[in-house]
Amino acid sequence: MYSILKSAHSGWRYIVLILLLVAVINALSGWLGKKTYTEGNRKLNVFTLISAHIQFLLGLVLFFLSPLTKLPMSDTIGRYFKAEHTSMMLIAIILITVGNAKSKKVTDAVAKHRTIAIFFGLALVIIIVSILMMTKSVPGRSFFGVS
């Protein structure tokens, strides 16, 4: 069970990263190009939100099952998975959720795009930094490798 969840969590990150990257590029294009906010924009943002929440739930289950989170905080790998990765991903999911919620409340199309670009963009940066930190903290892990 653990290895299936670990593989799912590791592989699902590509879906989240691709959707998040597309959503940020789309939002920046809409914001800077002063484009209208379409139903397609809304659906992309919702799919991005849903994929990120699925990833977070998989990670939450892994947090309680993984032997890596049972390592002491003095261990680099233990600290990374107990504190650094968990807190950074929590912040990223909060940014995605808040950004999506705030964009719903705004009536101006350009402001909707701006809100998504800022919140989703910050979340994307945090996720990429966390993955890069993993490649430094955990031997044998790579940015693109499914583990």
Phi and psi in radians as a Rosetta constraint file:
Dihedral C 1 N 2 CA 2 C 2 CIRCULARHARMONIC -1.066 0.35
Dihedral N 2 CA 2 C 2 N 3 CIRCULARHARMONIC -0.804 0.35
Dihedral C 2 N 3 CA 3 C 3 CIRCULARHARMONIC -1.161 0.35
Dihedral N 3 CA 3 C 3 N 4 CIRCULARHARMONIC -0.580 0.35
Dihedral C 3 N 4 CA 4 C 4 CIRCULARHARMONIC -1.158 0.35
Dihedral N 4 CA 4 C 4 N 5 CIRCULARHARMONIC -0.813 0.35
Dihedral C 4 N 5 CA 5 C 5 CIRCULARHARMONIC -1.118 0.35
Dihedral N 5 CA 5 C 5 N 6 CIRCULARHARMONIC -0.679 0.35
Dihedral C 5 N 6 CA 6 C 6 CIRCULARHARMONIC -1.129 0.35
Dihedral N 6 CA 6 C 6 N 7 CIRCULARHARMONIC -0.760 0.35
Dihedral C 6 N 7 CA 7 C 7 CIRCULARHARMONIC -1.155 0.35
Dihedral N 7 CA 7 C 7 N 8 CIRCULARHARMONIC -0.702 0.35
Dihedral C 7 N 8 CA 8 C 8 CIRCULARHARMONIC -1.105 0.35
Dihedral N 8 CA 8 C 8 N 9 CIRCULARHARMONIC -0.779 0.35
Dihedral C 8 N 9 CA 9 C 9 CIRCULARHARMONIC -1.116 0.35
Dihedral N 9 CA 9 C 9 N 10 CIRCULARHARMONIC -0.742 0.35
Dihedral C 9 N 10 CA 10 C 10 CIRCULARHARMONIC -1.195 0.35
Dihedral N 10 CA 10 C 10 N 11 CIRCULARHARMONIC -0.704 0.35
Dihedral C 10 N 11 CA 11 C 11 CIRCULARHARMONIC -1.332 0.35
Dihedral N 11 CA 11 C 11 N 12 CIRCULARHARMONIC -0.614 0.35
Dihedral C 11 N 12 CA 12 C 12 CIRCULARHARMONIC -1.141 0.35
Dihedral N 12 CA 12 C 12 N 13 CIRCULARHARMONIC -0.387 0.35
Dihedral C 12 N 13 CA 13 C 13 CIRCULARHARMONIC -1.031 0.35
Dihedral N 13 CA 13 C 13 N 14 CIRCULARHARMONIC -0.528 0.35
Dihedral C 13 N 14 CA 14 C 14 CIRCULARHARMONIC -1.172 0.35
Dihedral N 14 CA 14 C 14 N 15 CIRCULARHARMONIC -0.676 0.35
Dihedral C 14 N 15 CA 15 C 15 CIRCULARHARMONIC -1.102 0.35
Dihedral N 15 CA 15 C 15 N 16 CIRCULARHARMONIC -0.806 0.35
Dihedral C 15 N 16 CA 16 C 16 CIRCULARHARMONIC -1.085 0.35
Dihedral N 16 CA 16 C 16 N 17 CIRCULARHARMONIC -0.831 0.35
Dihedral C 16 N 17 CA 17 C 17 CIRCULARHARMONIC -1.102 0.35
Dihedral N 17 CA 17 C 17 N 18 CIRCULARHARMONIC -0.740 0.35
Dihedral C 17 N 18 CA 18 C 18 CIRCULARHARMONIC -1.146 0.35
Dihedral N 18 CA 18 C 18 N 19 CIRCULARHARMONIC -0.846 0.35
Dihedral C 18 N 19 CA 19 C 19 CIRCULARHARMONIC -1.084 0.35
Dihedral N 19 CA 19 C 19 N 20 CIRCULARHARMONIC -0.727 0.35
Dihedral C 19 N 20 CA 20 C 20 CIRCULARHARMONIC -1.142 0.35
Dihedral N 20 CA 20 C 20 N 21 CIRCULARHARMONIC -0.743 0.35
Dihedral C 20 N 21 CA 21 C 21 CIRCULARHARMONIC -1.116 0.35
Dihedral N 21 CA 21 C 21 N 22 CIRCULARHARMONIC -0.788 0.35
Dihedral C 21 N 22 CA 22 C 22 CIRCULARHARMONIC -1.105 0.35
Dihedral N 22 CA 22 C 22 N 23 CIRCULARHARMONIC -0.739 0.35
Dihedral C 22 N 23 CA 23 C 23 CIRCULARHARMONIC -1.108 0.35
Dihedral N 23 CA 23 C 23 N 24 CIRCULARHARMONIC -0.710 0.35
Dihedral C 23 N 24 CA 24 C 24 CIRCULARHARMONIC -1.179 0.35
Dihedral N 24 CA 24 C 24 N 25 CIRCULARHARMONIC -0.800 0.35
Dihedral C 24 N 25 CA 25 C 25 CIRCULARHARMONIC -1.078 0.35
Dihedral N 25 CA 25 C 25 N 26 CIRCULARHARMONIC -0.764 0.35
Dihedral C 25 N 26 CA 26 C 26 CIRCULARHARMONIC -1.075 0.35
Dihedral N 26 CA 26 C 26 N 27 CIRCULARHARMONIC -0.765 0.35
Dihedral C 26 N 27 CA 27 C 27 CIRCULARHARMONIC -1.181 0.35
Dihedral N 27 CA 27 C 27 N 28 CIRCULARHARMONIC -0.717 0.35
Dihedral C 27 N 28 CA 28 C 28 CIRCULARHARMONIC -1.091 0.35
Dihedral N 28 CA 28 C 28 N 29 CIRCULARHARMONIC -0.721 0.35
Dihedral C 28 N 29 CA 29 C 29 CIRCULARHARMONIC -1.086 0.35
Dihedral N 29 CA 29 C 29 N 30 CIRCULARHARMONIC -0.751 0.35
Dihedral C 29 N 30 CA 30 C 30 CIRCULARHARMONIC -1.195 0.35
Dihedral N 30 CA 30 C 30 N 31 CIRCULARHARMONIC -0.672 0.35
Dihedral C 30 N 31 CA 31 C 31 CIRCULARHARMONIC -1.206 0.35
Dihedral N 31 CA 31 C 31 N 32 CIRCULARHARMONIC -0.934 0.35
Dihedral C 31 N 32 CA 32 C 32 CIRCULARHARMONIC -1.310 0.35
Dihedral N 32 CA 32 C 32 N 33 CIRCULARHARMONIC -0.479 0.35
Dihedral C 32 N 33 CA 33 C 33 CIRCULARHARMONIC -1.615 0.35
Dihedral N 33 CA 33 C 33 N 34 CIRCULARHARMONIC 0.020 0.35
Dihedral C 33 N 34 CA 34 C 34 CIRCULARHARMONIC 0.895 0.35
Dihedral N 34 CA 34 C 34 N 35 CIRCULARHARMONIC 0.854 0.35
Dihedral C 34 N 35 CA 35 C 35 CIRCULARHARMONIC -1.582 0.35
Dihedral N 35 CA 35 C 35 N 36 CIRCULARHARMONIC 2.844 0.35
Dihedral C 35 N 36 CA 36 C 36 CIRCULARHARMONIC -1.297 0.35
Dihedral N 36 CA 36 C 36 N 37 CIRCULARHARMONIC 2.716 0.35
Dihedral C 36 N 37 CA 37 C 37 CIRCULARHARMONIC -1.657 0.35
Dihedral N 37 CA 37 C 37 N 38 CIRCULARHARMONIC 1.982 0.35
Dihedral C 37 N 38 CA 38 C 38 CIRCULARHARMONIC -1.720 0.35
Dihedral N 38 CA 38 C 38 N 39 CIRCULARHARMONIC 3.000 0.35
Dihedral C 38 N 39 CA 39 C 39 CIRCULARHARMONIC -1.110 0.35
Dihedral N 39 CA 39 C 39 N 40 CIRCULARHARMONIC -0.596 0.35
Dihedral C 39 N 40 CA 40 C 40 CIRCULARHARMONIC -1.093 0.35
Dihedral N 40 CA 40 C 40 N 41 CIRCULARHARMONIC -0.686 0.35
Dihedral C 40 N 41 CA 41 C 41 CIRCULARHARMONIC -1.079 0.35
Dihedral N 41 CA 41 C 41 N 42 CIRCULARHARMONIC -0.795 0.35
Dihedral C 41 N 42 CA 42 C 42 CIRCULARHARMONIC -1.077 0.35
Dihedral N 42 CA 42 C 42 N 43 CIRCULARHARMONIC -0.775 0.35
Dihedral C 42 N 43 CA 43 C 43 CIRCULARHARMONIC -1.132 0.35
Dihedral N 43 CA 43 C 43 N 44 CIRCULARHARMONIC -0.723 0.35
Dihedral C 43 N 44 CA 44 C 44 CIRCULARHARMONIC -1.034 0.35
Dihedral N 44 CA 44 C 44 N 45 CIRCULARHARMONIC -0.773 0.35
Dihedral C 44 N 45 CA 45 C 45 CIRCULARHARMONIC -1.141 0.35
Dihedral N 45 CA 45 C 45 N 46 CIRCULARHARMONIC -0.680 0.35
Dihedral C 45 N 46 CA 46 C 46 CIRCULARHARMONIC -1.201 0.35
Dihedral N 46 CA 46 C 46 N 47 CIRCULARHARMONIC -0.730 0.35
Dihedral C 46 N 47 CA 47 C 47 CIRCULARHARMONIC -1.107 0.35
Dihedral N 47 CA 47 C 47 N 48 CIRCULARHARMONIC -0.654 0.35
Dihedral C 47 N 48 CA 48 C 48 CIRCULARHARMONIC -1.113 0.35
Dihedral N 48 CA 48 C 48 N 49 CIRCULARHARMONIC -0.791 0.35
Dihedral C 48 N 49 CA 49 C 49 CIRCULARHARMONIC -1.041 0.35
Dihedral N 49 CA 49 C 49 N 50 CIRCULARHARMONIC -0.822 0.35
Dihedral C 49 N 50 CA 50 C 50 CIRCULARHARMONIC -1.119 0.35
Dihedral N 50 CA 50 C 50 N 51 CIRCULARHARMONIC -0.776 0.35
Dihedral C 50 N 51 CA 51 C 51 CIRCULARHARMONIC -1.110 0.35
Dihedral N 51 CA 51 C 51 N 52 CIRCULARHARMONIC -0.667 0.35
Dihedral C 51 N 52 CA 52 C 52 CIRCULARHARMONIC -1.172 0.35
Dihedral N 52 CA 52 C 52 N 53 CIRCULARHARMONIC -0.664 0.35
Dihedral C 52 N 53 CA 53 C 53 CIRCULARHARMONIC -1.199 0.35
Dihedral N 53 CA 53 C 53 N 54 CIRCULARHARMONIC -0.652 0.35
Dihedral C 53 N 54 CA 54 C 54 CIRCULARHARMONIC -1.086 0.35
Dihedral N 54 CA 54 C 54 N 55 CIRCULARHARMONIC -0.779 0.35
Dihedral C 54 N 55 CA 55 C 55 CIRCULARHARMONIC -1.059 0.35
Dihedral N 55 CA 55 C 55 N 56 CIRCULARHARMONIC -0.729 0.35
Dihedral C 55 N 56 CA 56 C 56 CIRCULARHARMONIC -1.123 0.35
Dihedral N 56 CA 56 C 56 N 57 CIRCULARHARMONIC -0.726 0.35
Dihedral C 56 N 57 CA 57 C 57 CIRCULARHARMONIC -1.142 0.35
Dihedral N 57 CA 57 C 57 N 58 CIRCULARHARMONIC -0.718 0.35
Dihedral C 57 N 58 CA 58 C 58 CIRCULARHARMONIC -1.057 0.35
Dihedral N 58 CA 58 C 58 N 59 CIRCULARHARMONIC -0.761 0.35
Dihedral C 58 N 59 CA 59 C 59 CIRCULARHARMONIC -1.125 0.35
Dihedral N 59 CA 59 C 59 N 60 CIRCULARHARMONIC -0.642 0.35
Dihedral C 59 N 60 CA 60 C 60 CIRCULARHARMONIC -1.133 0.35
Dihedral N 60 CA 60 C 60 N 61 CIRCULARHARMONIC -0.750 0.35
Dihedral C 60 N 61 CA 61 C 61 CIRCULARHARMONIC -1.106 0.35
Dihedral N 61 CA 61 C 61 N 62 CIRCULARHARMONIC -0.761 0.35
Dihedral C 61 N 62 CA 62 C 62 CIRCULARHARMONIC -1.098 0.35
Dihedral N 62 CA 62 C 62 N 63 CIRCULARHARMONIC -0.581 0.35
Dihedral C 62 N 63 CA 63 C 63 CIRCULARHARMONIC -0.986 0.35
Dihedral N 63 CA 63 C 63 N 64 CIRCULARHARMONIC -0.679 0.35
Dihedral C 63 N 64 CA 64 C 64 CIRCULARHARMONIC -1.506 0.35
Dihedral N 64 CA 64 C 64 N 65 CIRCULARHARMONIC -0.329 0.35
Dihedral C 64 N 65 CA 65 C 65 CIRCULARHARMONIC -1.734 0.35
Dihedral N 65 CA 65 C 65 N 66 CIRCULARHARMONIC -0.441 0.35
Dihedral C 65 N 66 CA 66 C 66 CIRCULARHARMONIC -1.252 0.35
Dihedral N 66 CA 66 C 66 N 67 CIRCULARHARMONIC 2.375 0.35
Dihedral C 66 N 67 CA 67 C 67 CIRCULARHARMONIC -1.208 0.35
Dihedral N 67 CA 67 C 67 N 68 CIRCULARHARMONIC -0.345 0.35
Dihedral C 67 N 68 CA 68 C 68 CIRCULARHARMONIC -1.172 0.35
Dihedral N 68 CA 68 C 68 N 69 CIRCULARHARMONIC -0.546 0.35
Dihedral C 68 N 69 CA 69 C 69 CIRCULARHARMONIC -1.413 0.35
Dihedral N 69 CA 69 C 69 N 70 CIRCULARHARMONIC -0.104 0.35
Dihedral C 69 N 70 CA 70 C 70 CIRCULARHARMONIC -1.640 0.35
Dihedral N 70 CA 70 C 70 N 71 CIRCULARHARMONIC -0.067 0.35
Dihedral C 70 N 71 CA 71 C 71 CIRCULARHARMONIC -1.240 0.35
Dihedral N 71 CA 71 C 71 N 72 CIRCULARHARMONIC 2.689 0.35
Dihedral C 71 N 72 CA 72 C 72 CIRCULARHARMONIC -1.198 0.35
Dihedral N 72 CA 72 C 72 N 73 CIRCULARHARMONIC 2.704 0.35
Dihedral C 72 N 73 CA 73 C 73 CIRCULARHARMONIC -1.122 0.35
Dihedral N 73 CA 73 C 73 N 74 CIRCULARHARMONIC -0.382 0.35
Dihedral C 73 N 74 CA 74 C 74 CIRCULARHARMONIC -1.252 0.35
Dihedral N 74 CA 74 C 74 N 75 CIRCULARHARMONIC -0.344 0.35
Dihedral C 74 N 75 CA 75 C 75 CIRCULARHARMONIC -1.412 0.35
Dihedral N 75 CA 75 C 75 N 76 CIRCULARHARMONIC 2.343 0.35
Dihedral C 75 N 76 CA 76 C 76 CIRCULARHARMONIC -1.010 0.35
Dihedral N 76 CA 76 C 76 N 77 CIRCULARHARMONIC -0.782 0.35
Dihedral C 76 N 77 CA 77 C 77 CIRCULARHARMONIC -1.184 0.35
Dihedral N 77 CA 77 C 77 N 78 CIRCULARHARMONIC -0.762 0.35
Dihedral C 77 N 78 CA 78 C 78 CIRCULARHARMONIC -1.052 0.35
Dihedral N 78 CA 78 C 78 N 79 CIRCULARHARMONIC -0.786 0.35
Dihedral C 78 N 79 CA 79 C 79 CIRCULARHARMONIC -1.109 0.35
Dihedral N 79 CA 79 C 79 N 80 CIRCULARHARMONIC -0.724 0.35
Dihedral C 79 N 80 CA 80 C 80 CIRCULARHARMONIC -1.056 0.35
Dihedral N 80 CA 80 C 80 N 81 CIRCULARHARMONIC -0.879 0.35
Dihedral C 80 N 81 CA 81 C 81 CIRCULARHARMONIC -1.352 0.35
Dihedral N 81 CA 81 C 81 N 82 CIRCULARHARMONIC -0.531 0.35
Dihedral C 81 N 82 CA 82 C 82 CIRCULARHARMONIC -1.330 0.35
Dihedral N 82 CA 82 C 82 N 83 CIRCULARHARMONIC -0.706 0.35
Dihedral C 82 N 83 CA 83 C 83 CIRCULARHARMONIC -2.032 0.35
Dihedral N 83 CA 83 C 83 N 84 CIRCULARHARMONIC -1.019 0.35
Dihedral C 83 N 84 CA 84 C 84 CIRCULARHARMONIC -1.170 0.35
Dihedral N 84 CA 84 C 84 N 85 CIRCULARHARMONIC -0.978 0.35
Dihedral C 84 N 85 CA 85 C 85 CIRCULARHARMONIC -1.086 0.35
Dihedral N 85 CA 85 C 85 N 86 CIRCULARHARMONIC -0.805 0.35
Dihedral C 85 N 86 CA 86 C 86 CIRCULARHARMONIC -1.080 0.35
Dihedral N 86 CA 86 C 86 N 87 CIRCULARHARMONIC -0.825 0.35
Dihedral C 86 N 87 CA 87 C 87 CIRCULARHARMONIC -1.213 0.35
Dihedral N 87 CA 87 C 87 N 88 CIRCULARHARMONIC -0.667 0.35
Dihedral C 87 N 88 CA 88 C 88 CIRCULARHARMONIC -1.178 0.35
Dihedral N 88 CA 88 C 88 N 89 CIRCULARHARMONIC -0.688 0.35
Dihedral C 88 N 89 CA 89 C 89 CIRCULARHARMONIC -1.217 0.35
Dihedral N 89 CA 89 C 89 N 90 CIRCULARHARMONIC -0.628 0.35
Dihedral C 89 N 90 CA 90 C 90 CIRCULARHARMONIC -1.095 0.35
Dihedral N 90 CA 90 C 90 N 91 CIRCULARHARMONIC -0.771 0.35
Dihedral C 90 N 91 CA 91 C 91 CIRCULARHARMONIC -1.088 0.35
Dihedral N 91 CA 91 C 91 N 92 CIRCULARHARMONIC -0.739 0.35
Dihedral C 91 N 92 CA 92 C 92 CIRCULARHARMONIC -1.100 0.35
Dihedral N 92 CA 92 C 92 N 93 CIRCULARHARMONIC -0.756 0.35
Dihedral C 92 N 93 CA 93 C 93 CIRCULARHARMONIC -1.188 0.35
Dihedral N 93 CA 93 C 93 N 94 CIRCULARHARMONIC -0.608 0.35
Dihedral C 93 N 94 CA 94 C 94 CIRCULARHARMONIC -1.143 0.35
Dihedral N 94 CA 94 C 94 N 95 CIRCULARHARMONIC -0.753 0.35
Dihedral C 94 N 95 CA 95 C 95 CIRCULARHARMONIC -1.076 0.35
Dihedral N 95 CA 95 C 95 N 96 CIRCULARHARMONIC -0.741 0.35
Dihedral C 95 N 96 CA 96 C 96 CIRCULARHARMONIC -1.132 0.35
Dihedral N 96 CA 96 C 96 N 97 CIRCULARHARMONIC -0.774 0.35
Dihedral C 96 N 97 CA 97 C 97 CIRCULARHARMONIC -1.144 0.35
Dihedral N 97 CA 97 C 97 N 98 CIRCULARHARMONIC -0.816 0.35
Dihedral C 97 N 98 CA 98 C 98 CIRCULARHARMONIC -1.145 0.35
Dihedral N 98 CA 98 C 98 N 99 CIRCULARHARMONIC -0.729 0.35
Dihedral C 98 N 99 CA 99 C 99 CIRCULARHARMONIC -1.068 0.35
Dihedral N 99 CA 99 C 99 N 100 CIRCULARHARMONIC -0.755 0.35
Dihedral C 99 N 100 CA 100 C 100 CIRCULARHARMONIC -1.139 0.35
Dihedral N 100 CA 100 C 100 N 101 CIRCULARHARMONIC -0.749 0.35
Dihedral C 100 N 101 CA 101 C 101 CIRCULARHARMONIC -1.139 0.35
Dihedral N 101 CA 101 C 101 N 102 CIRCULARHARMONIC -0.764 0.35
Dihedral C 101 N 102 CA 102 C 102 CIRCULARHARMONIC -1.130 0.35
Dihedral N 102 CA 102 C 102 N 103 CIRCULARHARMONIC -0.651 0.35
Dihedral C 102 N 103 CA 103 C 103 CIRCULARHARMONIC -1.162 0.35
Dihedral N 103 CA 103 C 103 N 104 CIRCULARHARMONIC -0.489 0.35
Dihedral C 103 N 104 CA 104 C 104 CIRCULARHARMONIC -1.198 0.35
Dihedral N 104 CA 104 C 104 N 105 CIRCULARHARMONIC -0.562 0.35
Dihedral C 104 N 105 CA 105 C 105 CIRCULARHARMONIC -1.423 0.35
Dihedral N 105 CA 105 C 105 N 106 CIRCULARHARMONIC -0.356 0.35
Dihedral C 105 N 106 CA 106 C 106 CIRCULARHARMONIC -1.449 0.35
Dihedral N 106 CA 106 C 106 N 107 CIRCULARHARMONIC 2.415 0.35
Dihedral C 106 N 107 CA 107 C 107 CIRCULARHARMONIC -1.650 0.35
Dihedral N 107 CA 107 C 107 N 108 CIRCULARHARMONIC -0.514 0.35
Dihedral C 107 N 108 CA 108 C 108 CIRCULARHARMONIC -1.314 0.35
Dihedral N 108 CA 108 C 108 N 109 CIRCULARHARMONIC 2.288 0.35
Dihedral C 108 N 109 CA 109 C 109 CIRCULARHARMONIC -1.082 0.35
Dihedral N 109 CA 109 C 109 N 110 CIRCULARHARMONIC -0.766 0.35
Dihedral C 109 N 110 CA 110 C 110 CIRCULARHARMONIC -1.137 0.35
Dihedral N 110 CA 110 C 110 N 111 CIRCULARHARMONIC -0.669 0.35
Dihedral C 110 N 111 CA 111 C 111 CIRCULARHARMONIC -1.157 0.35
Dihedral N 111 CA 111 C 111 N 112 CIRCULARHARMONIC -0.612 0.35
Dihedral C 111 N 112 CA 112 C 112 CIRCULARHARMONIC -1.091 0.35
Dihedral N 112 CA 112 C 112 N 113 CIRCULARHARMONIC -0.835 0.35
Dihedral C 112 N 113 CA 113 C 113 CIRCULARHARMONIC -1.067 0.35
Dihedral N 113 CA 113 C 113 N 114 CIRCULARHARMONIC -0.750 0.35
Dihedral C 113 N 114 CA 114 C 114 CIRCULARHARMONIC -1.075 0.35
Dihedral N 114 CA 114 C 114 N 115 CIRCULARHARMONIC -0.779 0.35
Dihedral C 114 N 115 CA 115 C 115 CIRCULARHARMONIC -1.060 0.35
Dihedral N 115 CA 115 C 115 N 116 CIRCULARHARMONIC -0.830 0.35
Dihedral C 115 N 116 CA 116 C 116 CIRCULARHARMONIC -1.103 0.35
Dihedral N 116 CA 116 C 116 N 117 CIRCULARHARMONIC -0.783 0.35
Dihedral C 116 N 117 CA 117 C 117 CIRCULARHARMONIC -1.030 0.35
Dihedral N 117 CA 117 C 117 N 118 CIRCULARHARMONIC -0.749 0.35
Dihedral C 117 N 118 CA 118 C 118 CIRCULARHARMONIC -1.242 0.35
Dihedral N 118 CA 118 C 118 N 119 CIRCULARHARMONIC -0.942 0.35
Dihedral C 118 N 119 CA 119 C 119 CIRCULARHARMONIC -1.204 0.35
Dihedral N 119 CA 119 C 119 N 120 CIRCULARHARMONIC -0.832 0.35
Dihedral C 119 N 120 CA 120 C 120 CIRCULARHARMONIC -1.166 0.35
Dihedral N 120 CA 120 C 120 N 121 CIRCULARHARMONIC -0.630 0.35
Dihedral C 120 N 121 CA 121 C 121 CIRCULARHARMONIC -1.105 0.35
Dihedral N 121 CA 121 C 121 N 122 CIRCULARHARMONIC -0.777 0.35
Dihedral C 121 N 122 CA 122 C 122 CIRCULARHARMONIC -1.085 0.35
Dihedral N 122 CA 122 C 122 N 123 CIRCULARHARMONIC -0.724 0.35
Dihedral C 122 N 123 CA 123 C 123 CIRCULARHARMONIC -1.090 0.35
Dihedral N 123 CA 123 C 123 N 124 CIRCULARHARMONIC -0.737 0.35
Dihedral C 123 N 124 CA 124 C 124 CIRCULARHARMONIC -1.075 0.35
Dihedral N 124 CA 124 C 124 N 125 CIRCULARHARMONIC -0.759 0.35
Dihedral C 124 N 125 CA 125 C 125 CIRCULARHARMONIC -1.081 0.35
Dihedral N 125 CA 125 C 125 N 126 CIRCULARHARMONIC -0.786 0.35
Dihedral C 125 N 126 CA 126 C 126 CIRCULARHARMONIC -1.086 0.35
Dihedral N 126 CA 126 C 126 N 127 CIRCULARHARMONIC -0.746 0.35
Dihedral C 126 N 127 CA 127 C 127 CIRCULARHARMONIC -1.126 0.35
Dihedral N 127 CA 127 C 127 N 128 CIRCULARHARMONIC -0.776 0.35
Dihedral C 127 N 128 CA 128 C 128 CIRCULARHARMONIC -1.127 0.35
Dihedral N 128 CA 128 C 128 N 129 CIRCULARHARMONIC -0.728 0.35
Dihedral C 128 N 129 CA 129 C 129 CIRCULARHARMONIC -1.090 0.35
Dihedral N 129 CA 129 C 129 N 130 CIRCULARHARMONIC -0.716 0.35
Dihedral C 129 N 130 CA 130 C 130 CIRCULARHARMONIC -1.117 0.35
Dihedral N 130 CA 130 C 130 N 131 CIRCULARHARMONIC -0.720 0.35
Dihedral C 130 N 131 CA 131 C 131 CIRCULARHARMONIC -1.154 0.35
Dihedral N 131 CA 131 C 131 N 132 CIRCULARHARMONIC -0.705 0.35
Dihedral C 131 N 132 CA 132 C 132 CIRCULARHARMONIC -1.122 0.35
Dihedral N 132 CA 132 C 132 N 133 CIRCULARHARMONIC -0.666 0.35
Dihedral C 132 N 133 CA 133 C 133 CIRCULARHARMONIC -1.102 0.35
Dihedral N 133 CA 133 C 133 N 134 CIRCULARHARMONIC -0.640 0.35
Dihedral C 133 N 134 CA 134 C 134 CIRCULARHARMONIC -1.102 0.35
Dihedral N 134 CA 134 C 134 N 135 CIRCULARHARMONIC -0.722 0.35
Dihedral C 134 N 135 CA 135 C 135 CIRCULARHARMONIC -1.138 0.35
Dihedral N 135 CA 135 C 135 N 136 CIRCULARHARMONIC -0.431 0.35
Dihedral C 135 N 136 CA 136 C 136 CIRCULARHARMONIC -1.523 0.35
Dihedral N 136 CA 136 C 136 N 137 CIRCULARHARMONIC -0.598 0.35
Dihedral C 136 N 137 CA 137 C 137 CIRCULARHARMONIC -1.475 0.35
Dihedral N 137 CA 137 C 137 N 138 CIRCULARHARMONIC -0.531 0.35
Dihedral C 137 N 138 CA 138 C 138 CIRCULARHARMONIC -2.000 0.35
Dihedral N 138 CA 138 C 138 N 139 CIRCULARHARMONIC 1.953 0.35
Dihedral C 138 N 139 CA 139 C 139 CIRCULARHARMONIC -1.061 0.35
Dihedral N 139 CA 139 C 139 N 140 CIRCULARHARMONIC 2.440 0.35
Dihedral C 139 N 140 CA 140 C 140 CIRCULARHARMONIC 1.528 0.35
Dihedral N 140 CA 140 C 140 N 141 CIRCULARHARMONIC -0.083 0.35
Dihedral C 140 N 141 CA 141 C 141 CIRCULARHARMONIC -1.705 0.35
Dihedral N 141 CA 141 C 141 N 142 CIRCULARHARMONIC 2.456 0.35
Dihedral C 141 N 142 CA 142 C 142 CIRCULARHARMONIC -2.206 0.35
Dihedral N 142 CA 142 C 142 N 143 CIRCULARHARMONIC 2.842 0.35
Dihedral C 142 N 143 CA 143 C 143 CIRCULARHARMONIC -1.077 0.35
Dihedral N 143 CA 143 C 143 N 144 CIRCULARHARMONIC -0.736 0.35
Dihedral C 143 N 144 CA 144 C 144 CIRCULARHARMONIC -1.702 0.35
Dihedral N 144 CA 144 C 144 N 145 CIRCULARHARMONIC -0.174 0.35
Dihedral C 144 N 145 CA 145 C 145 CIRCULARHARMONIC -1.378 0.35
Dihedral N 145 CA 145 C 145 N 146 CIRCULARHARMONIC 2.329 0.35
Dihedral C 145 N 146 CA 146 C 146 CIRCULARHARMONIC -1.427 0.35
Dihedral N 146 CA 146 C 146 N 147 CIRCULARHARMONIC 2.232 0.35
